[in-house]
């Protein structure tokens, strides 16, 4: 009997220790990044990515510019500059690089959502305008728009964009702008009678899982994510939970405030999540509006809680994993080793 009790106590202690370790906040410290004299060129870097050839790209949202930085991180050059004409960008919102050393920028000249595709050297090789639509499903963090065309992601040669106004969570487009398929049923929100609010609570980030399929991370309301397979079938759904979210969840309104956009009032939905990415091993990294990042394994179980530290604690506005598993983060254009413990 005593042996049985001892075994149970040891098992309980092991489980508690494992649980405590999983819940402990890890601090990842920067292992590099762009040097200060280069970072000083940027007004608001909102994308820091590396192409397969080694070159870095920096998407400067406020500067309406895309920079190229050489692999040795010694110099930076402007590839794309401000302007409404084709080959330039104005009011840019989204950016992503491809595995074939090209990149895409989504901007909004005159309020029209536009997508432009560029070669590694900044030559425009394609693009399209999205159909006119009512802007009912945008989430902003300060002056930063983090939904709509800001969600644009490369999926091989195609592009993913979240716009639940079309009746699905996100749509896959060809490089010429042809909608190939729509993926994901809108989640139930309890506000279906208020279309604007219902759509705002369904906006999110579509993400390619390099091990197969897609993740979709909801940005506002009760934070959660879904995993879909390559064919767009739902595999599982998980709520994003943790003590770091208690204040946010406790402050969710029952009557949502509104804001004026043009001649309309639309709901003001404050996002719980600012950025997300999938690492080469199929783990989902979700950065909250607070300076914490949750990591979920391929089965949707939370395995880590992380804070990033460089010149102080960082609240990521973008996350990008390189081919060799390094993690690039803005603001600051820092580099981290996500496997360090």
C-alpha positions in Angstrom: 0.0 0.0 0.0 2.8 2.4 0.9 4.6 1.6 -2.3 1.4 2.4 -4.3 1.0 5.7 -2.4 4.6 6.6 -3.0 4.3 5.9 -6.7 1.2 8.1 -6.9 2.9 10.9 -5.1 6.0 10.7 -7.4 3.7 10.7 -10.4 1.8 13.7 -9.1 5.0 15.6 -8.4 6.4 14.8 -11.9 3.1 16.0 -13.5 3.1 19.2 -11.4 6.7 19.9 -12.3 6.1 19.3 -16.0 3.0 21.6 -15.9 4.9 24.3 -14.0 7.7 24.1 -16.6 5.2 24.4 -19.4 3.5 27.4 -17.9 6.8 29.2 -16.9 7.6 32.3 -19.1 10.8 31.8 -21.0 12.9 34.8 -22.0 14.5 34.5 -25.4 17.3 36.9 -25.8 18.4 38.3 -29.2 21.3 36.6 -30.8 21.7 39.2 -33.6 19.8 41.3 -36.1 20.4 44.2 -38.4 23.0 46.7 -37.1 21.8 50.1 -35.7 23.0 52.1 -38.7 20.7 50.2 -41.0 17.7 50.0 -38.6 18.0 53.7 -38.3 16.9 54.1 -41.9 13.5 52.7 -41.3 10.5 54.7 -39.9 8.3 51.7 -39.0 9.6 48.3 -40.0 6.7 45.9 -40.1 8.3 43.0 -41.9 11.8 41.6 -41.6 12.3 38.5 -43.7 15.1 36.5 -45.4 14.9 35.1 -48.9 16.4 31.7 -49.8 19.4 33.3 -51.4 20.4 35.0 -48.1 19.2 38.6 -48.9 17.0 40.3 -46.2 13.9 42.4 -46.9 12.5 45.0 -44.7 9.0 46.3 -45.2 8.8 49.9 -43.9 5.1 50.6 -43.6 5.3 54.2 -42.5 8.0 54.9 -45.0 6.0 53.3 -47.9 9.2 51.5 -48.8 10.7 48.0 -49.2 14.4 47.7 -48.5 16.9 45.0 -49.5 19.7 44.3 -47.1 22.7 42.2 -48.2 23.3 38.8 -46.6 26.3 40.2 -44.7 24.1 42.9 -43.2 26.4 45.7 -44.3 24.2 47.9 -46.5 20.6 48.6 -47.4 19.0 49.8 -50.6 15.5 50.9 -51.4 13.8 48.6 -53.8 10.2 50.0 -53.8 9.3 53.6 -53.0 6.2 55.6 -52.4 3.8 56.3 -55.2 0.4 55.5 -56.6 1.5 54.2 -60.0 2.2 50.6 -60.7 5.6 49.5 -59.3 5.3 51.8 -56.3 3.3 51.6 -53.1 1.0 53.9 -51.2 -0.7 53.1 -47.9 1.0 49.7 -47.7 -0.5 47.2 -45.4 0.7 43.7 -46.1 4.0 42.1 -47.2 5.4 38.6 -47.6 8.3 36.8 -49.4 8.1 33.6 -51.4 10.3 30.5 -51.5 11.4 31.5 -55.0 13.0 34.8 -54.0 10.1 37.2 -54.9 7.9 39.2 -52.7 4.4 40.7 -52.6 3.1 44.0 -51.2 -0.6 44.8 -50.6 -1.4 48.5 -50.5 -4.5 50.7 -50.8 -4.2 53.6 -53.3 -7.3 55.7 -53.2 -9.0 53.2 -50.9 -8.7 50.4 -53.5 -7.1 47.2 -52.3 -4.2 46.3 -54.6 -1.7 43.5 -54.7 1.7 43.7 -56.5 4.3 41.0 -57.0 7.9 41.9 -57.4 11.1 40.1 -58.4 14.0 39.9 -55.9 15.4 43.0 -57.6 12.2 45.0 -57.2 10.8 44.7 -60.7 7.0 44.4 -60.8 6.0 41.2 -62.6 2.3 41.1 -61.8 -0.6 42.2 -59.6 -4.3 42.8 -59.3 -6.9 44.8 -57.6 -9.4 43.2 -55.2 -13.1 43.8 -55.9 -14.5 46.8 -54.2 -16.1 45.9 -50.8 -17.4 47.6 -47.7 -14.7 47.9 -45.1 -16.6 46.3 -42.3 -14.0 43.8 -41.1 -10.8 45.7 -40.2 -9.0 45.5 -36.9 -6.4 48.1 -36.0 -3.8 48.4 -33.3 -3.2 52.1 -32.9 -2.6 53.3 -36.5 -1.6 49.7 -37.6 -4.1 47.8 -39.7 -3.6 44.0 -39.0 -6.5 42.5 -41.0 -7.9 42.5 -44.5 -5.1 42.8 -47.1 -2.6 43.2 -44.3 -3.0 39.4 -43.8 -1.6 38.5 -47.2 0.6 35.4 -47.2 2.3 33.4 -49.9 1.2 29.8 -50.3 3.6 28.4 -52.9 2.9 30.4 -56.0 -0.5 31.5 -54.8 -1.7 34.1 -52.2 -3.9 33.8 -49.1 -6.0 36.8 -47.9 -8.5 36.9 -45.1 -11.8 38.7 -45.9 -14.8 37.0 -44.2 -17.1 39.4 -46.0 -17.1 36.8 -48.8 -18.6 34.1 -46.5 -15.4 32.2 -45.7 -12.4 32.9 -43.4 -9.9 33.2 -46.2 -9.4 32.9 -50.0 -6.6 31.5 -52.0 -5.8 33.6 -55.1 -3.7 32.9 -58.1 -0.9 35.3 -58.9 -3.1 36.9 -61.5 -5.9 37.5 -58.9 -8.2 34.6 -59.8 -9.9 33.3 -56.6 -9.1 29.5 -56.6 -11.0 28.5 -53.4 -12.3 29.7 -50.1 -11.5 28.0 -46.9 -13.1 27.9 -43.5 -16.6 28.4 -42.1 -17.1 31.6 -40.1 -17.2 30.9 -36.4 -20.2 31.5 -34.3 -19.9 34.8 -32.4 -23.3 35.3 -30.8 -23.5 38.6 -32.8 -24.8 37.2 -36.1 -27.6 39.8 -36.1 -24.9 42.6 -36.2 -23.2 41.8 -39.5 -20.4 44.3 -39.1 -19.5 43.0 -35.6 -19.9 39.3 -36.7 -17.4 39.8 -39.5 -15.0 41.8 -37.4 -14.9 38.9 -34.9 -14.0 36.5 -37.8 -11.0 38.4 -39.3 -7.7 36.8 -38.8 -4.3 35.6 -40.2 -4.2 32.7 -42.6 -0.8 30.9 -42.3 0.9 28.2 -44.3 2.1 25.2 -42.3 5.4 24.1 -44.0 4.6 20.5 -42.8 1.2 20.6 -44.5 -2.1 22.5 -44.4 -3.0 25.9 -43.0 -3.6 27.6 -39.7 -6.1 30.4 -39.2 -5.7 32.7 -36.2 -8.6 34.8 -35.1 -7.5 38.3 -34.0 -10.3 39.8 -32.1 -12.9 38.7 -29.6 -12.2 35.4 -27.8 -8.8 34.4 -29.3 -8.7 31.0 -30.9 -7.2 29.3 -33.9 -8.1 26.5 -36.4 -6.0 24.0 -38.3 -7.0 22.9 -41.9 -5.5 20.2 -44.1 -4.2 20.8 -47.6 -7.7 20.3 -49.0 -9.2 22.9 -46.7 -10.9 20.4 -44.3 -11.0 21.4 -40.6 -8.7 19.3 -38.4 -9.2 21.0 -35.1 -10.0 24.2 -33.3 -8.4 25.5 -30.1 -8.9 28.4 -27.8 -5.9 30.6 -26.9 -5.8 30.7 -23.1 -3.4 31.8 -20.4 -3.1 34.1 -17.4 -1.6 36.8 -19.7 -5.0 37.0 -21.4 -7.1 37.3 -18.2 -7.3 41.1 -18.3 -8.2 41.1 -22.0 -10.9 38.5 -21.6 -12.3 40.2 -18.5 -12.7 43.5 -20.4 -14.5 42.1 -23.4 -17.7 44.2 -23.8 -21.2 43.0 -24.2 -22.0 46.2 -26.1 -19.2 47.0 -28.5 -18.2 50.6 -29.1 -18.1 52.0 -32.6 -16.0 54.3 -34.7 -16.7 56.5 -37.7 -15.3 55.3 -41.1 -16.4 57.6 -44.0 -20.2 58.0 -43.5 -20.7 54.8 -41.4 -20.2 53.6 -37.9 -18.5 50.2 -37.5 -17.6 48.3 -34.4 -14.3 49.0 -32.6 -12.8 45.6 -32.0 -9.4 45.7 -30.2 -7.3 42.7 -31.3 -5.9 40.3 -28.7 -3.3 39.1 -31.2 -0.7 41.2 -33.1 1.3 38.6 -35.0 1.6 34.9 -35.7 3.8 32.5 -37.7 4.4 28.8 -38.1 8.0 27.5 -37.6 9.6 24.8 -39.8 8.5 22.1 -37.4 4.8 23.0 -37.7 4.5 24.8 -34.4 2.3 27.9 -34.2 3.7 31.0 -32.6 1.1 33.6 -31.5 2.1 37.0 -30.2 -0.5 38.7 -28.0 -1.2 42.4 -27.7 0.7 42.1 -24.4 4.4 41.3 -24.7 3.9 37.5 -24.6 4.0 34.8 -27.2 2.4 31.4 -26.9 3.7 28.4 -28.8 1.5 25.5 -29.8 2.6 22.1 -31.1 1.3 20.4 -34.2 -1.6 19.0 -32.3 -2.7 22.4 -31.0 -1.4 22.0 -27.4 0.3 25.0 -25.8 3.9 24.0 -25.0 5.7 27.3 -24.3 5.1 30.9 -23.2 7.8 33.2 -24.4 9.0 36.8 -24.0 11.5 38.4 -26.4 14.3 40.5 -25.0 16.7 42.8 -26.9 16.9 46.5 -26.0 14.2 45.8 -23.4 11.1 43.6 -23.8 9.7 43.4 -27.3 6.0 43.2 -28.3 6.4 41.6 -31.8 4.6 43.2 -34.8 5.8 40.5 -37.1 7.4 37.1 -36.9 9.3 35.2 -39.6 11.1 31.9 -39.5 14.1 31.4 -41.9 14.8 28.1 -43.6 17.3 27.2 -41.0 14.9 27.9 -38.1 16.0 31.3 -37.0 13.3 33.8 -35.9 13.3 37.3 -37.3 11.2 39.9 -35.3 10.0 43.5 -35.7 10.2 46.1 -34.3 13.9 46.5 -34.1 14.8 43.8 -36.8 16.2 41.4 -34.2 17.1 37.7 -34.6 16.4 35.0 -32.1 17.1 31.3 -31.7 13.7 29.8 -31.0 15.2 26.5 -29.9 17.2 28.0 -27.1 15.9 27.2 -23.6 
